[in-house]
Amino acid sequence: MKKNLLVLVLFIVQTITLNKSLYANESLMAPDFTLKSMTGENLNLTEQRGQIIVLNFWASWCGPCRQEMPALENLQQNYTDLGVSVWGVNVEQENQAGRDFLQEIDISFPIMFDNSNTVSKLYQVNAMPTTVIIDRNGQVRDVFQGYKTGYEKKYAKAIKKLIRE
């Protein structure tokens, strides 16, 4: 029993260390990926250089994800003319529930489905939602795990900082 507990503790410490190390360095390049959007367009991250990307990983079963969507739409509306794009990445293997949820809300930013979780693994997503802010040079600059009302102010502050650079 003690051996199993020790293995579990070591696993948790290693996971936390890996996640911190992925985003601890401001010069970390965001892992490149291409996913098809709901409109059928292939979106490639590297092709977005020069833009600030707000990359949001979400799931329809996640209450905070649902709550956050209008805030993300506001960011898209407020900052798109300043070179900011919001991208939503649904991580559910079966994406019909995500599609049904999107029918209920009005958003203009692209939504992609990562039903194999390839992209979420690249970004070491282990909390829903996870929002990654990527600068104009393709570097991960901020990562926010989870969502509570008011986080959109943190996102806006991070975006404004990148706009000024």
MDTraj code that builds the backbone (N, CA, C; nanometers):
import mdtraj as md
import numpy as np

residues = "MET LYS LYS ASN LEU LEU VAL LEU VAL LEU PHE ILE VAL GLN THR ILE THR LEU ASN LYS SER LEU TYR ALA ASN GLU SER LEU MET ALA PRO ASP PHE THR LEU LYS SER MET THR GLY GLU ASN LEU ASN LEU THR GLU GLN ARG GLY GLN ILE ILE VAL LEU ASN PHE TRP ALA SER TRP CYS GLY PRO CYS ARG GLN GLU MET PRO ALA LEU GLU ASN LEU GLN GLN ASN TYR THR ASP LEU GLY VAL SER VAL TRP GLY VAL ASN VAL GLU GLN GLU ASN GLN ALA GLY ARG ASP PHE LEU GLN GLU ILE ASP ILE SER PHE PRO ILE MET PHE ASP ASN SER ASN THR VAL SER LYS LEU TYR GLN VAL ASN ALA MET PRO THR THR VAL ILE ILE ASP ARG ASN GLY GLN VAL ARG ASP VAL PHE GLN GLY TYR LYS THR GLY TYR GLU LYS LYS TYR ALA LYS ALA ILE LYS LYS LEU ILE ARG GLU".split()
xyz = np.array([
    [0.0820, -0.1196, 0.0000],
    [0.0000, 0.0000, 0.0000],
    [0.0863, 0.1259, 0.0000],
    [0.1904, 0.1293, 0.0845],
    [0.2780, 0.2461, 0.0910],
    [0.3501, 0.2652, -0.0424],
    [0.3875, 0.1552, -0.1065],
    [0.4572, 0.1635, -0.2348],
    [0.3653, 0.2248, -0.3409],
    [0.2372, 0.1850, -0.3433],
    [0.1411, 0.2413, -0.4385],
    [0.1199, 0.3899, -0.4137],
    [0.1135, 0.4278, -0.2878],
    [0.0968, 0.5681, -0.2530],
    [0.2179, 0.6495, -0.2975],
    [0.3361, 0.5959, -0.2764],
    [0.4587, 0.6636, -0.3174],
    [0.4622, 0.6812, -0.4691],
    [0.4246, 0.5777, -0.5425],
    [0.4215, 0.5862, -0.6889],
    [0.3227, 0.6930, -0.7326],
    [0.2063, 0.6971, -0.6685],
    [0.1061, 0.7975, -0.7022],
    [0.1575, 0.9385, -0.6742],
    [0.2183, 0.9594, -0.5603],
    [0.2731, 1.0907, -0.5246],
    [0.3805, 1.1318, -0.6246],
    [0.4692, 1.0414, -0.6591],
    [0.5744, 1.0727, -0.7569],
    [0.5149, 1.1076, -0.8927],
    [0.4109, 1.0344, -0.9323],
    [0.3446, 1.0631, -1.0593],
    [0.2849, 1.2038, -1.0585],
    [0.2177, 1.2398, -0.9508],
    [0.1558, 1.3725, -0.9409],
    [0.2623, 1.4814, -0.9439],
    [0.3692, 1.4644, -0.8690],
    [0.4777, 1.5631, -0.8680],
    [0.5385, 1.5768, -1.0074],
    [0.5598, 1.4648, -1.0755],
    [0.6170, 1.4690, -1.2099],
    [0.5227, 1.5416, -1.3058],
    [0.3939, 1.5134, -1.2967],
    [0.2969, 1.5789, -1.3842],
    [0.2957, 1.7292, -1.3614],
    [0.2939, 1.7707, -1.2358],
    [0.2953, 1.9137, -1.2044],
    [0.4235, 1.9777, -1.2558],
    [0.5348, 1.9115, -1.2364],
    [0.6636, 1.9640, -1.2822],
    [0.6663, 1.9772, -1.4334],
    [0.6158, 1.8762, -1.5047],
    [0.6134, 1.8829, -1.6501],
    [0.5261, 1.9967, -1.6984],
    [0.4080, 2.0121, -1.6384],
    [0.3187, 2.1194, -1.6803],
    [0.3788, 2.2560, -1.6521],
    [0.4422, 2.2731, -1.5373],
    [0.5068, 2.4009, -1.5080],
    [0.6209, 2.4262, -1.6037],
    [0.6985, 2.3233, -1.6352],
    [0.8146, 2.3435, -1.7217],
    [0.7725, 2.3768, -1.8638],
    [0.6578, 2.3260, -1.9083],
    [0.6134, 2.3555, -2.0440],
    [0.5901, 2.5045, -2.0618],
    [0.5346, 2.5692, -1.9596],
    [0.4964, 2.7089, -1.9747],
    [0.5804, 2.8058, -1.8935],
    [0.6812, 2.7573, -1.8248],
    [0.7607, 2.8445, -1.7391],
    [0.8496, 2.9377, -1.8199],
    [0.8895, 2.8963, -1.9376],
    [0.9828, 2.9726, -2.0190],
    [0.9050, 3.0567, -2.1194],
    [0.9160, 3.1872, -2.1112],
    [0.8425, 3.2741, -2.2031],
    [0.8818, 3.2530, -2.3484],
    [0.9967, 3.1948, -2.3751],
    [1.0404, 3.1794, -2.5133],
    [0.9985, 3.0447, -2.5717],
    [0.9100, 2.9718, -2.5052],
    [0.8647, 2.8439, -2.5561],
    [0.7750, 2.8645, -2.6775],
    [0.8122, 2.8038, -2.7870],
    [0.7294, 2.8125, -2.9067],
    [0.6038, 2.7288, -2.8867],
    [0.4935, 2.7826, -2.9278],
    [0.3676, 2.7096, -2.9201],
    [0.3748, 2.5929, -3.0186],
    [0.3390, 2.4735, -2.9740],
    [0.3403, 2.3598, -3.0667],
    [0.2481, 2.3855, -3.1855],
    [0.2989, 2.3579, -3.3039],
    [0.2214, 2.3810, -3.4258],
    [0.1175, 2.2709, -3.4431],
    [0.0072, 2.3060, -3.5049],
    [-0.0964, 2.2085, -3.5363],
    [-0.1841, 2.2634, -3.6476],
    [-0.2556, 2.1736, -3.7104],
    [-0.3575, 2.2089, -3.8083],
    [-0.4826, 2.1313, -3.7719],
    [-0.5945, 2.2023, -3.7600],
    [-0.7239, 2.1391, -3.7366],
    [-0.8260, 2.2025, -3.8305],
    [-0.9272, 2.1260, -3.8642],
    [-1.0353, 2.1760, -3.9483],
    [-1.1384, 2.2453, -3.8602],
    [-1.1770, 2.3651, -3.9027],
    [-1.2788, 2.4392, -3.8282],
    [-1.4175, 2.3872, -3.8657],
    [-1.5172, 2.4321, -3.7924],
    [-1.6547, 2.3906, -3.8216],
    [-1.6987, 2.4338, -3.9604],
    [-1.6376, 2.5380, -4.0129],
    [-1.6740, 2.5844, -4.1469],
    [-1.6001, 2.5071, -4.2557],
    [-1.5147, 2.4131, -4.2153],
    [-1.4432, 2.3300, -4.3121],
    [-1.3052, 2.3807, -4.3480],
    [-1.2676, 2.4953, -4.2931],
    [-1.1370, 2.5546, -4.3229],
    [-1.0289, 2.4907, -4.2355],
    [-0.9159, 2.4555, -4.2967],
    [-0.8014, 2.4064, -4.2199],
    [-0.7297, 2.5268, -4.1601],
    [-0.7141, 2.5266, -4.0283],
    [-0.6438, 2.6348, -3.9607],
    [-0.5122, 2.5817, -3.9074],
    [-0.4047, 2.6515, -3.9446],
    [-0.2704, 2.6128, -3.9030],
    [-0.2128, 2.7239, -3.8171],
    [-0.1622, 2.6865, -3.7014],
    [-0.1130, 2.7867, -3.6067],
    [0.0051, 2.8651, -3.6631],
    [0.1006, 2.7987, -3.7226],
    [0.2197, 2.8677, -3.7736],
    [0.1833, 2.9746, -3.8770],
    [0.0798, 2.9494, -3.9535],
    [0.0369, 3.0468, -4.0548],
    [-0.0212, 3.1735, -3.9925],
    [-0.0408, 3.1738, -3.8617],
    [-0.0990, 3.2889, -3.7932],
    [0.0054, 3.3833, -3.7348],
    [0.1322, 3.3593, -3.7644],
    [0.2366, 3.4474, -3.7117],
    [0.2028, 3.5914, -3.7463],
    [0.2279, 3.6791, -3.6527],
    [0.1900, 3.8188, -3.6685],
    [0.0585, 3.8492, -3.5969],
    [-0.0165, 3.7453, -3.5616],
    [-0.1412, 3.7574, -3.4871],
    [-0.1183, 3.7117, -3.3438],
    [-0.1944, 3.7648, -3.2530],
    [-0.1990, 3.7135, -3.1164],
    [-0.3139, 3.6131, -3.1145],
    [-0.2872, 3.4935, -3.0664],
    [-0.3873, 3.3881, -3.0651],
    [-0.4267, 3.3565, -2.9214],
    [-0.5558, 3.3582, -2.8966],
    [-0.6121, 3.3133, -2.7693],
    [-0.6706, 3.1754, -2.7986],
    [-0.6007, 3.0731, -2.7540],
    [-0.6354, 2.9342, -2.7834],
    [-0.7061, 2.8753, -2.6620],
    [-0.8340, 2.8429, -2.6792],
    [-0.9153, 2.7961, -2.5668],
    [-0.9564, 2.6511, -2.5880],
    [-0.9169, 2.5646, -2.4948],
    [-0.9557, 2.4238, -2.4966],
    [-1.0790, 2.4083, -2.4079],
    [-1.1845, 2.3446, -2.4603],
    [-1.3108, 2.3373, -2.3888],
    [-1.3840, 2.2078, -2.4192],
    [-1.4872, 2.1812, -2.3394],
    [-1.5745, 2.0657, -2.3593],
    [-1.7173, 2.1058, -2.3226],
    [-1.8137, 2.0460, -2.3883],
    [-1.9545, 2.0830, -2.3651],
    [-2.0027, 2.0441, -2.2262],
    [-1.9439, 1.9409, -2.1672],
    [-1.9855, 1.8956, -2.0341],
    [-1.9292, 1.9832, -1.9221],
    [-1.8433, 2.0761, -1.9568],
    [-1.7729, 2.1605, -1.8602],
    [-1.8521, 2.2894, -1.8371],
    [-1.9088, 2.3029, -1.7178],
    [-1.9859, 2.4228, -1.6843],
    [-1.9074, 2.5514, -1.6993],
    [-1.7844, 2.5601, -1.6443],
    [-1.7065, 2.6823, -1.6613],
    [-1.6755, 2.7139, -1.8089],
    [-1.6601, 2.6101, -1.8912],
    [-1.6364, 2.6320, -2.0344],
    [-1.7561, 2.7020, -2.0974],
    [-1.8737, 2.6542, -2.0628],
    [-1.9964, 2.7139, -2.1157],
    [-2.0097, 2.8594, -2.0691],
    [-1.9755, 2.8835, -1.9446],
    [-1.9834, 3.0178, -1.8879],
    [-1.8829, 3.1115, -1.9556],
    [-1.7688, 3.0585, -1.9935],
    [-1.6604, 3.1392, -2.0494],
    [-1.6832, 3.1799, -2.1947],
    [-1.7598, 3.1034, -2.2692],
    [-1.7753, 3.1286, -2.4133],
    [-1.8165, 3.2723, -2.4469],
    [-1.9171, 3.3308, -2.3804],
    [-1.9510, 3.4709, -2.4128],
    [-1.8357, 3.5674, -2.3841],
    [-1.7570, 3.5404, -2.2813],
    [-1.6421, 3.6261, -2.2505],
    [-1.5377, 3.6169, -2.3616],
    [-1.5191, 3.4969, -2.4144],
    [-1.4250, 3.4797, -2.5260],
    [-1.4758, 3.5516, -2.6507],
    [-1.6061, 3.5456, -2.6726],
    [-1.6640, 3.6173, -2.7867],
    [-1.6421, 3.7678, -2.7713],
    [-1.6555, 3.8200, -2.6507],
    [-1.6296, 3.9626, -2.6272],
    [-1.4846, 3.9976, -2.6590],
    [-1.3916, 3.9109, -2.6200],
    [-1.2504, 3.9340, -2.6539],
    [-1.2326, 3.9380, -2.8049],
    [-1.2944, 3.8435, -2.8743],
    [-1.2858, 3.8399, -3.0206],
    [-1.3379, 3.9706, -3.0797],
    [-1.4521, 4.0151, -3.0321],
    [-1.5125, 4.1374, -3.0845],
    [-1.4292, 4.2614, -3.0512],
    [-1.3757, 4.2673, -2.9311],
    [-1.3036, 4.3865, -2.8864],
    [-1.1623, 4.3988, -2.9422],
    [-1.0974, 4.2871, -2.9741],
    [-0.9557, 4.2925, -3.0087],
    [-0.9213, 4.2418, -3.1484],
    [-1.0190, 4.1951, -3.2237],
    [-0.9878, 4.1410, -3.3556],
    [-0.9230, 4.2450, -3.4465],
    [-0.9667, 4.3703, -3.4377],
    [-0.9087, 4.4755, -3.5217],
    [-0.7662, 4.5105, -3.4807],
    [-0.7231, 4.4614, -3.3651],
    [-0.5876, 4.4873, -3.3167],
    [-0.4961, 4.3658, -3.3362],
    [-0.5412, 4.2710, -3.4186],
    [-0.4566, 4.1560, -3.4510],
    [-0.4681, 4.0396, -3.3550],
    [-0.5839, 4.0249, -3.2904],
    [-0.6050, 3.9155, -3.1961],
    [-0.7124, 3.8227, -3.2526],
    [-0.6863, 3.6931, -3.2449],
    [-0.7842, 3.5931, -3.2871],
    [-0.8069, 3.4938, -3.1742],
    [-0.9329, 3.4661, -3.1473],
    [-0.9698, 3.3624, -3.0509],
    [-0.9989, 3.2361, -3.1305],
    [-0.9442, 3.1242, -3.0840],
    [-0.9711, 2.9933, -3.1427],
    [-1.0224, 2.9018, -3.0335],
    [-1.1292, 2.8324, -3.0589],
    [-1.1819, 2.7347, -2.9650],
    [-1.1495, 2.5935, -3.0121],
    [-1.1008, 2.5117, -2.9212],
    [-1.0688, 2.3722, -2.9534],
    [-1.1490, 2.2823, -2.8598],
    [-1.2474, 2.2134, -2.9158],
    [-1.3271, 2.1188, -2.8391],
    [-1.2482, 1.9887, -2.8297],
    [-1.2409, 1.9322, -2.7088],
    [-1.1558, 1.8153, -2.6851],
    [-1.2341, 1.6854, -2.6705],
    [-1.3630, 1.6880, -2.6969],
    [-1.4448, 1.5684, -2.6798],
    [-1.4274, 1.4714, -2.7965],
    [-1.4188, 1.3436, -2.7646],
    [-1.4047, 1.2425, -2.8698],
    [-1.5310, 1.2340, -2.9540],
    [-1.6458, 1.2446, -2.8895],
    [-1.7736, 1.2523, -2.9602],
    [-1.8151, 1.3986, -2.9557],
    [-1.8170, 1.4660, -3.0703],
    [-1.8346, 1.6111, -3.0663],
    [-1.9765, 1.6597, -3.0905],
    [-2.0741, 1.5717, -3.0978],
    [-2.2113, 1.6169, -3.1228],
    [-2.2627, 1.7060, -3.0101],
    [-2.2298, 1.6736, -2.8853],
    [-2.2734, 1.7573, -2.7726],
    [-2.2132, 1.8970, -2.7839],
    [-2.0887, 1.9063, -2.8285],
    [-2.0256, 2.0358, -2.8506],
    [-2.0943, 2.1132, -2.9614],
    [-2.1276, 2.0437, -3.0693],
    [-2.1991, 2.1085, -3.1801],
    [-2.3369, 2.1576, -3.1351],
    [-2.4060, 2.0758, -3.0557],
    [-2.5375, 2.1154, -3.0049],
    [-2.5262, 2.2396, -2.9164],
    [-2.4257, 2.2435, -2.8294],
    [-2.4053, 2.3608, -2.7439],
    [-2.3810, 2.4859, -2.8279],
    [-2.3000, 2.4736, -2.9313],
    [-2.2682, 2.5894, -3.0149],
    [-2.3912, 2.6437, -3.0874],
    [-2.4919, 2.5592, -3.1087],
    [-2.6179, 2.6052, -3.1692],
    [-2.6933, 2.6996, -3.0759],
    [-2.6659, 2.6863, -2.9455],
    [-2.7372, 2.7648, -2.8444],
    [-2.6773, 2.9038, -2.8229],
    [-2.5553, 2.9264, -2.8686],
    [-2.4870, 3.0527, -2.8416],
    [-2.4446, 3.1174, -2.9723],
    [-2.4104, 3.2435, -2.9641],
    [-2.3705, 3.3192, -3.0824],
    [-2.2226, 3.3549, -3.0693],
    [-2.1376, 3.2825, -3.1404],
    [-1.9950, 3.3148, -3.1402],
    [-1.9462, 3.3270, -3.2842],
    [-1.8452, 3.4108, -3.3023],
    [-1.7926, 3.4351, -3.4364],
    [-1.6528, 3.3764, -3.4570],
    [-1.5893, 3.3334, -3.3491],
    [-1.4532, 3.2824, -3.3645],
    [-1.4562, 3.1360, -3.4082],
    [-1.3487, 3.0905, -3.4713],
    [-1.3473, 2.9532, -3.5214],
    [-1.3430, 2.8493, -3.4094],
    [-1.4177, 2.7426, -3.4319],
    [-1.4192, 2.6282, -3.3415],
    [-1.3653, 2.5079, -3.4183],
    [-1.2732, 2.4373, -3.3548],
    [-1.2160, 2.3168, -3.4133],
    [-1.2410, 2.2009, -3.3177],
    [-1.2405, 2.0802, -3.3718],
    [-1.2631, 1.9614, -3.2897],
    [-1.1374, 1.8755, -3.2891],
    [-1.0862, 1.8539, -3.1698],
    [-0.9661, 1.7720, -3.1477],
    [-1.0111, 1.6393, -3.0870],
    [-1.0880, 1.5615, -3.1651],
    [-1.1473, 1.4406, -3.1086],
    [-1.0465, 1.3301, -3.0794],
    [-0.9247, 1.3417, -3.1294],
    [-0.8197, 1.2449, -3.0952],
    [-0.7332, 1.2963, -2.9799],
    [-0.7588, 1.4188, -2.9351],
    [-0.6840, 1.4858, -2.8275],
    [-0.5365, 1.5046, -2.8599],
    [-0.5026, 1.5058, -2.9853],
    [-0.3637, 1.5254, -3.0268],
    [-0.3131, 1.6635, -2.9873],
    [-0.3926, 1.7652, -3.0146],
    [-0.3501, 1.9027, -2.9858],
    [-0.3515, 1.9284, -2.8358],
    [-0.4538, 1.8798, -2.7670],
    [-0.4583, 1.9027, -2.6218],
    [-0.3411, 1.8328, -2.5528],
    [-0.2946, 1.7227, -2.6061],
    [-0.1756, 1.6567, -2.5500],
    [-0.0504, 1.7406, -2.5769],
    [-0.0417, 1.7994, -2.6965],
    [0.0729, 1.8862, -2.7276],
    [0.0837, 2.0009, -2.6277],
    [-0.0313, 2.0515, -2.5858],
    [-0.0365, 2.1651, -2.4941],
    [-0.0510, 2.1223, -2.3476],
    [-0.0415, 1.9929, -2.3232],
    [-0.0506, 1.9371, -2.1879],
    [-0.1725, 1.9895, -2.1126],
    [-0.2862, 1.9886, -2.1801],
    [-0.4109, 2.0351, -2.1196],
    [-0.4578, 1.9300, -2.0200],
    [-0.4716, 1.9703, -1.8949],
    [-0.5194, 1.8778, -1.7926],
    [-0.6289, 1.9402, -1.7063],
    [-0.6806, 2.0543, -1.7492],
    [-0.7914, 2.1192, -1.6792],
    [-0.8840, 2.1795, -1.7842],
    [-1.0113, 2.1803, -1.7538],
    [-1.1099, 2.2381, -1.8446],
    [-1.1711, 2.3594, -1.7788],
    [-1.1779, 2.4687, -1.8493],
    [-1.1094, 2.4966, -1.9739],
    [-0.9632, 2.5326, -1.9495],
    [-0.8871, 2.5334, -2.0552],
    [-0.7502, 2.5857, -2.0511],
    [-0.7392, 2.6871, -2.1637],
    [-0.6873, 2.8045, -2.1305],
    [-0.6698, 2.9107, -2.2288],
    [-0.5222, 2.9451, -2.2383],
    [-0.4695, 2.9387, -2.3606],
    [-0.3288, 2.9647, -2.3880],
    [-0.3212, 3.0900, -2.4743],
    [-0.2404, 3.1855, -2.4330],
    [-0.2239, 3.3076, -2.5122],
    [-0.0866, 3.3031, -2.5779],
    [-0.0885, 3.3159, -2.7096],
    [0.0310, 3.3019, -2.7927],
    [0.0611, 3.4364, -2.8581],
    [0.1855, 3.4805, -2.8474],
    [0.2209, 3.6122, -2.9005],
    [0.2393, 3.6098, -3.0524],
    [0.2690, 3.7256, -3.1089],
    [0.2818, 3.7408, -3.2546],
    [0.3949, 3.6574, -3.3146],
    [0.4915, 3.6187, -3.2308],
    [0.6047, 3.5384, -3.2777],
    [0.5824, 3.3893, -3.2594],
    [0.4659, 3.3519, -3.2093],
    [0.4343, 3.2107, -3.1917],
    [0.4803, 3.1531, -3.0595],
    [0.5075, 3.2395, -2.9617],
    [0.5534, 3.1930, -2.8311],
    [0.4379, 3.1913, -2.7308],
    [0.4339, 3.0855, -2.6500],
    [0.3358, 3.0782, -2.5416],
    [0.3747, 3.1811, -2.4369],
    [0.2821, 3.2693, -2.4060],
    [0.3112, 3.3741, -2.3094],
    [0.2316, 3.3615, -2.1807],
    [0.1105, 3.3081, -2.1888],
    [0.0279, 3.2911, -2.0697],
    [-0.0566, 3.1660, -2.0848],
    [-0.0790, 3.0996, -1.9715],
    [-0.1670, 2.9832, -1.9664],
    [-0.2573, 2.9997, -1.8448],
    [-0.3869, 2.9857, -1.8682],
    [-0.4854, 2.9959, -1.7620],
    [-0.5620, 2.8647, -1.7569],
    [-0.5610, 2.7999, -1.6416],
    [-0.6334, 2.6747, -1.6250],
    [-0.7591, 2.7003, -1.5438],
    [-0.8704, 2.6454, -1.5917],
    [-0.9983, 2.6671, -1.5268],
    [-1.0551, 2.8028, -1.5664],
    [-1.1713, 2.8327, -1.5149],
    [-1.2336, 2.9623, -1.5409],
    [-1.3275, 2.9975, -1.4265],
    [-1.3175, 3.1207, -1.3841],
    [-1.4116, 3.1805, -1.2901],
    [-1.4455, 3.3188, -1.3443],
    [-1.5625, 3.3676, -1.3117],
    [-1.6019, 3.5011, -1.3551],
    [-1.4917, 3.5993, -1.3178],
    [-1.4523, 3.6798, -1.4123],
    [-1.3453, 3.7768, -1.3904],
    [-1.2149, 3.7391, -1.4591],
    [-1.1992, 3.6117, -1.4952],
    [-1.0766, 3.5711, -1.5645],
    [-1.0596, 3.6472, -1.6963],
    [-1.1719, 3.6866, -1.7574],
    [-1.1623, 3.7583, -1.8837],
    [-1.0828, 3.8879, -1.8671],
    [-1.0816, 3.9444, -1.7470],
    [-1.0000, 4.0638, -1.7208],
    [-0.8515, 4.0283, -1.7261],
    [-0.8176, 3.9095, -1.6758],
    [-0.6789, 3.8628, -1.6844],
    [-0.6393, 3.8413, -1.8300],
    [-0.7299, 3.7827, -1.9076],
    [-0.7016, 3.7608, -2.0503],
    [-0.6790, 3.8948, -2.1198],
    [-0.7675, 3.9912, -2.0924],
    [-0.7566, 4.1222, -2.1567],
    [-0.6257, 4.1903, -2.1188],
    [-0.5861, 4.1792, -1.9936],
    [-0.4597, 4.2392, -1.9494],
    [-0.3416, 4.1769, -2.0242],
    [-0.3418, 4.0445, -2.0378],
    [-0.2333, 3.9756, -2.1094],
    [-0.2340, 4.0148, -2.2572],
    [-0.3520, 4.0252, -2.3162],
    [-0.3622, 4.0632, -2.4574],
    [-0.3117, 4.2055, -2.4778],
    [-0.3543, 4.2974, -2.3919],
    [-0.3108, 4.4371, -2.4054],
    [-0.1585, 4.4493, -2.3946],
    [-0.0999, 4.3725, -2.3068],
    [0.0465, 4.3729, -2.2933],
    [0.1114, 4.3310, -2.4250],
    [0.0597, 4.2268, -2.4867],
    [0.1163, 4.1788, -2.6129],
    [0.0917, 4.2766, -2.7265],
    [-0.0203, 4.3423, -2.7268],
    [-0.0493, 4.4422, -2.8300],
    [0.0525, 4.5561, -2.8236],
    [0.0909, 4.5948, -2.7024],
    [0.1863, 4.7059, -2.6850],
    [0.3293, 4.6693, -2.7230],
    [0.3598, 4.5410, -2.7281],
    [0.4986, 4.5002, -2.7584],
    [0.5333, 4.5240, -2.9048],
])
top = md.Topology()
chain = top.add_chain()
for i, resn in enumerate(residues, 1):
    res = top.add_residue(resn, chain, resSeq=i)
    for name in ("N", "CA", "C"):
        top.add_atom(name, md.element.get_by_symbol(name[0]), res)
traj = md.Trajectory(xyz[None], top)
